[in-house]
Amino acid sequence: MDTRIKVAAAIQLTVGILNLLAMSWMASLFWFSFGGLVSMLVMTICTLGLCPLPIGSACAAVGPFIAVVGILEIIAGAAGLIRPETSRPLTLVVAVLGVLSILLANPISVVGGVVVLAMLMTPGDPEGVAAAPPVEVAAEG
């Protein structure tokens, strides 16, 4: 299970860095650049109807929230790489938070959260499967 947590931590670390470097700034700049009816349509579509305001700059507050999600992903990723045996709960909580960031129109965290949740919630141990002895099939005849 430690291998899965380390891989999930690496994914969260990568997604968190991408959120800080790209998504939070792009979201703020994107929302600031629109105005009027176009802004209302874009805000309604991108935020799933949560921010249908006619002024694009009013929804620019999405950027800092994406940055906070990115910081939490970096913290969870670093904790998972340093101490994988104790960081599973934090990794799961931050992955769920990443999935919920669909409300912030943040596709990077959503994809990363879904991948991490799928990895950590899948039963079984991949190392155990590889270490199992081969099954012998009796020849018919």
Buried (B, 14 or more C-beta within 10 A) or exposed (E): BEEBBBBBBBBBBBBBBBBBEEBBBEBBEBBBEBEEEEBBEBBBEBBEEEBBBBBBBEBBEBBEBBBBBBBBBBBBBBBBBEEBEEBBEBBBEBBEBBBBBBBBBBEBBBBBBBBBBEBBEEEEEEEEEEEEEEEEEEEEE
